[in-house]
Amino acid sequence: MPDVFADLVGQDEAVAELRRAAGAAAAVLAAGAADRAPALVAVGLPGEAASKAGDAGPGVLDPSTGMTHAWIFTGPPGSGRSVAARAFAAALQCTYGTGCGECPGCHTTMGGTNADVRLVVPEGLSIGVGEMRALVLRAASTPSGGRWQVVVIEDADRLTEAAGNALLKAIEEPPPRTVFLLCAPSTHPDDISVTIRSRCRVVPLRQPPATAVAEVLVRRDGIAPDVAQWAASAAQGHVGRARRLARDPEARKRREAVLAVPRRLTGVGAAFDAASALIEAAEAEAEASVAEADTAERAALETALGAGGTGRGAAGAIRGAAGQLKELERRQKSRATRAQRDALDRALVDLAGFYRDALTMALRAPVDAVHTDTAALAAAGAQKWDAEGSLRRLEAVLACRAAIEANVKPRIAVEAMMLALWKD
């Protein structure tokens, strides 16, 4: 097994920083400071708070070592925010403090079975205060493995205000030997609160180059080099999307349908038809992605509540479980909505890439096309629309993404986008 940072593509500076921090954390444990349950010093704390932390006594980590108790991983989609957070969590649990990938700490963390690493992956549109309070309470316990309690929160930008406040209190007064790792698109107040940001160390990640993504697809997934290079370019540096495109024929068909949209926009009716097709495709993709999990969850809950039982009171128990089943249905509906929006966003990213190609061709910019297989169509569009028209179309797609993110109903946002693409 390679070391835990092997799949963090094209992020050499971030990997070096995280290795230094993991080494500093391991040094504290090796020196025996773990027995005294040291508090970690937060980089970026106000002067008075930092001074108090510095007076905490032996075993307190100095910020100059690069280690602190709260981190934010930022970067565009596909840059590897969650990959970096999980790898760093593994390095903190590593017996050698380096993220070797061989020891039990690395194996269990990367496999998702380490008792001291808690992973929060929001299935719905937001992370609620109840879930966050329960997580903070569990994170305050002593590490069972003798190293660190690590809390990884993917998509921390989905924290509700109340959930953010609950997390802030834990970060301001961190439990001994607990490390919080947050993932968010940026440190903008719309993504993460200013107060949480001020108490965390930020690790910025960049969009990895297509060549680096192709290399990992070949090495890790055994994909043919030419297919890997095409998929990496088409996915615009997003490792997960590149892997899907390279291995899933259905994903390639969906992409082809999206890239056919520009030539379908021949009138108002065609614009609304294209919008309906895009929405329905996203709904179908989302339904397929959650159907198996939904069925398994419902069956497991019904079994736990006594469904199929023949003993006395079994029928009454399942009748009295209506509330729990209703709550499960609510969570599953929220997850389906999130899956639909994610699927639609992937389609919009592909469409934006097409108009980006048309814009660069109109400007004669010396850059490679995102979608090499539709380069001829983009070139024809560039001649028809010129640079200004291509830019307006690109902006219409980006505006649609922003509107959906702001909770505009997807159908309304997509219909408005399609009309703008046709009229411009």
N, C-alpha and C positions, 0 to 999 in steps of 0.2 A: 504494500500500500504506500503511495507517495505521501509526502508530508501534507498537513491539513490545508496549506495555502495553495496547493498545486492547481486547483480549479478557479482561483481568483485571477481572472485573465487580464493581462495588461495593466496591472496595478502595482508595479515594483516599489514605488515610494511608500504606498500604504502598507504593503507587506513588510517592508523594512521597519516602519514605525511600530506596527503591531508586534513584530518579533521582539523589538527592544522592550516594549511594555510587558510582554509575557515573561521575558527574561528577568525584568525588574521585580515582577510579582513573585516569580519563583525564588529569587534571591532572598526575599523577605521570609518566605516559608522555610528555606534552607537555613536561615540564620536563627530559626527558632522563634520568630516573631508571631507565628501562627498560634502558639500556645497562649499568647497574650491578646489574641483577637484584635489585631490592629485595625484602626479606621483608615481608609484611604483618603488622601488629600485631593480635593476637587480642583482641577485646573480651571481658572477663570472665576473663582469665588472672589467676592469683594475683599478688600484688604483686611478688614477686621476679622472676617470669618477665616481667611487664610492664616492669619496670625494665630488665632485660637487653635486651628488644626495643627499648626507647626509646634505648638506647645503641648501637644497631646502626650508626649513621652516617647519612650523607645519603640521602635517598630513601625513608626508612621512613615509612609512612603513620601519621598520628596518629589514634587512635580517635575523636577529636572530629569528624573529617571524616565519620564514618559508614561507613567502609569497613574491612573486615577480611577475613581469608582463609577463614573458615568461617561458614556461615549455615545456619539451620534454619527452614524454612517450615512453620508449623503451622496447623491449621484443620480443620473438619469436612469430610466427603466433599462434593465439589462446590464447595468454597470457592475452588479454583483454585491449590492448592499447586504442582502441576507446571507450570501455566501461568505462575505468578509466577517460578519458578526458571528456566524456559526464556527468559522475557522478560528477566530480569536477566542471564542468560548472553549474550543477544544485545546488551544494552546495554553489557556489558563489551567485546564485540568490535566495537562500533559505532565507525566512523571518527571520529565526533564526540562519542562518549561519552554520548549522550543516548537511544540506542535509537530512532533516527530511522525505522527500518523501510525505508529506501531504499538504504543503502550495502551493499556486498558482505558485510560482517561480519554485518549484521542478516539479510540474505537467506539466507545459508548457514546461520546458526545456527537460524533459525526453520524452515528447510527440512530440517534434520538432516544437513547435509553439511559443516559446518565441521570441519576437521581438528583444531582445538584445543578442541573441546567434546565431551566424552565423556558419553553418556547411558546410565544404568543403569536399565532397566525390568524388574523381576523378573517372569519368566513363571511361576515355580513358587511354592511356599509360602514360600521363604526365599532369601536371598542368601548364598552360601557363602563360606568363607574363600579358596578358590582363585581365585574370580572377583574378590574384593576385592583380593587381593595383586597379581594381574595388572593391575588397574586402577590401583592406587597406583603400580606400577612405570612404567606408561605415562604417568601424570600427572606424573612427575618430569622428563620431557623438556622441552626448551626450546620455547616456542610457535613454531610455524612461521610464523605471521602477525605475529609481533613484539608481540603484546598479552598475552593471558593464557591459560593453560591452565585450563579450567573443567570440573569434574566434577560432573554432576548425578545425584543418586541418588534416584529416585522410590521411595516406600514404604520409607524407611530403617528403619522399624519392623520390617521383615522380615529385617534383618541377624542372622545367627547370632552367638553370643557371640564366637566366634573371628574372624568377619568384622569385628565391631565393634572388636575389639582391633587388628586390622590397620589399620583406618581411623583409629583413635585415634592410633596412632603417627605416621601421616602428618599428622594435624591438629596434633599436638604439635610436630612438626618439619617444617613445611610446606616443600615445594620452592619455589624462587624463582618468583614470578609464577604460582602455582597457587591457584585458588579452589575450595573445596568447597561445593556447594549441596545440602543434604539436605531431603527432604520427609517429614513424619511427622504423624500426627493430633494429637499433643500433645507436651509435654516431660516427660510422666510417665515414670518409670523403666521401665514396661512397654513404652513406645514407643521410647524412646531412652535410652541409658545416661547416668547422671549425669555421668560424666567427659567424654563427648563434648559434652553439653549445656553444660558449664561453659566450654568453649573455643569456643563458637559464638555468633554474634549471632542472636537469635530475631526472626522476622517473623511476628507473629500475624495470621491472616486470619479473617474472619468469614463466616457464611453470607450470601450476597448476597440482597437483597430480590427478591421475584418480579418487581417492575416493572423492575428493572435487568436481570434475566435475559431477560425478554420483549423488552426493547429491543435486546439484542444478537442475539437470534434473528431479529428483524425486519431489523436492519441488516446482519448478517453472512450470514445464511442465507436471507433473502428469504421468511420465513414470514409468513403473514397475521397481523395483530395480534391478532385474537380467539383464534386457535389458539395463538399464542405465549404469550398471557397464561394460557390454560388449562394449557398444558404446563408453564410455569414454576411455577405454583401446585401442580400435581400432583406435580412433581419436587422440591418443597420446597427450591427454591433451587439445585439441582444442575444446572449448565449442561449437562453431557453427557447426563444422563438427560432433561432437558427437550427437548433436540434430538432424541433418539431417539423420544420420545413424539410429538413434532410431525411427524416425517417417516416413521416406521416403523409401518405398520398392525399388524404382528406384535407389536411392543412394546406397542401399545395393547390388543391381545387378551389378552396375558399379564397385563397390569395388571387388566383386567376380570375375568379368572379368579381372580386373587388377592383382589380386593375382593368376590367372591361367596362367599368362604370363610365369613364369619360366619353367613350364612343357611343354609349347608349343615350346620352342626354341630348335628344333631338327636339324636345318640346316640353311643355308644362306637364302633360300627362306622363311622358317618359320619365321626367324628373321624379314625380310622385311614385311611379312604379319602381324606379331604382331605389328610392328610399325604403319602400316596403320590402323589397328584396333584401336589402342590407340588414334591416331590423329582424326580419324573419330568419335570416341565416344566423345572426348572432343569437337569437332565441333558441334555435335548434342546436347550435354548438353548445350553448350553456346547459340546455336540458340534458344533452348527452353526457356532459362532463360531470353532472351532479346526480344523475339518476341512480347509478349503482350505489353511491354513498347514502343517498336518501333511503333507499329500500333497506339497506343493511342496518342503518340506524333505527329505523322504525321497527324492524323485526327484533333487534336486540332489546329495545325498550319494552316492546310488548311481551317478550319472553321474560324479562326481568320483573314485569308487573303481573305475571301469572297467566299470560295467554297460552291456551292449549293445556292448561292444567286441569286435572280431574278431581282434585281433592276438595274438601269442604271449604267454601269461601272463595274458590278460585274465580268463579264467574263474577262474584261481587267485587273482587279486587280489581278486575280489568274494567268493570263498569265505573269504578271510582277513580280510574286513572285518566279520565278525559282531560283534566287540566294539564297533566304532564304531556299527553299526546298533542294537545293544542300548542303548548310551548315549543315542542319539537317542530311542529309544522311552521310555526312563526320563524324559528331559526333557519329552517330549510328554505323558506321563501326568501329570507334576507340573503342567504348564500346564493340562491339562484339569481337574484337581482344583481348581486355583485359579479357573478360569473357572466351574466349577459353583458354587463357594462364593460367588463374586461375584454370579452370577445369582440364587442363593437369597437373598443379602443384599438385593438390590434388591427382591425380592418381600416380604421381611420389613419393609423400610422402608415400602413401600406399605401393608402391613397395620397397621403401627404408626400410620401417618397416619390410618387409618380410626378406630381406637380413640381416638386423640387428638381427632378431631372429636367423637366421642361424649362424651368427657370434658368438652370445652369447652362442648358444648351442655347437658350435665347441670348444669354450674356456671353456665350463662348468661353465659359469658365473652364480652366484646365483641371477638371476633377472627374473622377469616375462616376458613372451612373449607379444609382442604388439598384434599380431594376433593369438589369442588362437585357432581360428577355422582352421588355416592352420599350427598349430604347428607340426603336423606329417610330412607334406611336407617340412617344414623348417628343421626338424631333419634329414630327408633323404638327403636334400641338404648339410647339415653340414657334413655328413659322406662322401659324394661324393667330395665336394670341399675342405674340411678342413678349418681352420681359415683364411689362406692366400687367398684362392680362394673366400671365402665369403666376405672378406674385399675388394678385388678388385671389386667384383660385386657391393657392396655398394657404393664404390667410383665412379663407372661408373654412377650410378643413380644420385648421388650428382653432378657429373660433368655435366650431362645433364641439371639439374636444373640451374646450374650456367651459362651454355651456353645460355639457353633460356632467362635468366635474362639479359644477355649481348647482346640480340637481334639477336642471331643466329636463323635462321628459324627453327621453332619447328620440322618440318618433318625431316630436316637434323640432328638435335641434337638427336631426338628419334631413328632414324635409326642407327646412330653411337653408341648409347647406346645399342640397341638390339644386334648389332654385337659383341660389347665388352662383353655383358652378355653371348652370345653363345660361343665365342672363349675362354673366360677365364675358 
